[in-house]
Amino acid sequence: MTTIQIALQTIWLSILALGLVKLVIFVVIDAILWRMQPLIGLLGFILFVAYLLHWI
């Protein structure tokens, strides 16, 4: 019984740890994108203008 309980606890803790790692990765990516938002907007505007100029 103890072996099954230890195995279940190990599986549960690994699932929780994986969820925590995913959450940390998501928060870091979100913070990076939030800081780079003006730069991404400027890049999108430049690419859009370049696309329009190609067809004039």
SULKANOR-V381836 format. One record per backbone hydrogen bond with DSSP energy under -1.0 kcal/mol. CO is the residue of the C=O (numbers start at 1). NH is the residue of the N-H. Records with the same first field share a line. If there is no record, write none. Layout:
BEGIN
CO: NH / NH
END
This chain:
BEGIN
1: 5
2: 6
3: 7
4: 8
5: 9
6: 10
7: 11
8: 12
9: 13
10: 14
11: 15
12: 16
13: 17
14: 18
15: 19
16: 20
17: 21
18: 22
19: 23
20: 24
21: 25
22: 26
23: 27
24: 28
25: 29
26: 30
27: 31
28: 32
29: 33
30: 34
31: 35
32: 36
36: 40
37: 41
38: 42
39: 43
40: 44
41: 45
42: 46
43: 47
44: 48
45: 49
46: 50
47: 51
48: 52
49: 53
50: 54
END
